[in-house]
């Protein structure tokens, strides 16, 4: 009777150990894939940022050229940047 319990105990611990190893492998593979996905998303975000910067520059160029036309210059006015410089405090 005791030998059957020992055999069952060995089988239980072997299966439990194998399950833990398989679970660890799944987590490792998922982590590896997640890292690859995050790197791809970072590259896509960088590309989108570059494209949006280029598009912004092109739109500004188009508006600049349109503002030179006499008819459209009335409607498209350049807005001056209103940056109030901070006053420097004088030392006494």
PyMOL commands that set and color helices and strands:
alter all, ss='L'
color gray80, all
select helices_A, chain A and resi 2-67+70-73
alter helices_A, ss='H'
color red, helices_A
deselect
rebuild
show_as cartoon
